[in-house]
Amino acid sequence: MNICILQGSPRKNGNTAALTEPFIRRLESAGHECRVLRLYDMELKPCLACRACQRDWTVFGCARQDDMQTVFDAVLACDLLVLATPIYSWYCTPPMKCVLDRLVYGMNKYYGETKGPALWKGKSAALLATCGYPPEKGADLWESGIRRYCKHSQLRYLGMLAERHMGYGTVFMDEEKAAHAAAFADRLMEQFACK
């Protein structure tokens, strides 16, 4: 399985990165290939809804010149897309939202004069999230939005792992969270095998 992890945290060594590490280790130990794209390290401009991407149904086709083509290519090549983000104001970080906006147009050729295909139809997607509130009150809107996004884009939603940080001055990562991340990787591998 080829896994693309879009990492939406501004901190290279923050909570989201810490939660992602044991997740990746488990997947790689099972022979899967993981590619991580750190969105804060990329130049990503917001979508203008110009619909230039709708003219050619075989390519991304975005008129904006930035690093989004790299993201598009990685997502199109993967079997499993993982969105890893801290939750800010009950949703993902700005570069993750930018990428989702650009992908919903560039991957889904629904918005031109004639309705076209979803280029990523049938791909699997999952979420890794870190938040300051209990996950059911901190990451629930993020998961709800992505469920709808996946349905609209004809993606197969496989689930979310959300872990809470108890506040500044406390240690986020521990053995229990690492075990949860590894177990989530196992669950995704099982679901993918049953596809």
HELIX and SHEET records of a PDB file:
HELIX    1   1 ASN A   15  SER A   29  1                                  15    
HELIX    2   2 LEU A   39  ASP A   41  5                                   3    
HELIX    3   3 ALA A   52  GLN A   54  5                                   3    
HELIX    4   4 MET A   68  ALA A   77  1                                  10    
HELIX    5   5 PRO A   94  GLY A  106  1                                  13    
HELIX    6   6 PRO A  135  GLY A  138  1                                   4    
HELIX    7   7 ASP A  140  SER A  153  1                                  14    
HELIX    8   8 GLU A  175  ALA A  193  1                                  19    
SHEET    1   A 5 GLU A  33  ARG A  38  0                                        
SHEET    2   A 5 ASN A   2  GLN A   7  1                                        
SHEET    3   A 5 LEU A  80  PRO A  86  1                                        
SHEET    4   A 5 SER A 124  CYS A 131  1                                        
SHEET    5   A 5 ARG A 156  ARG A 164  1                                        
END                                                                             
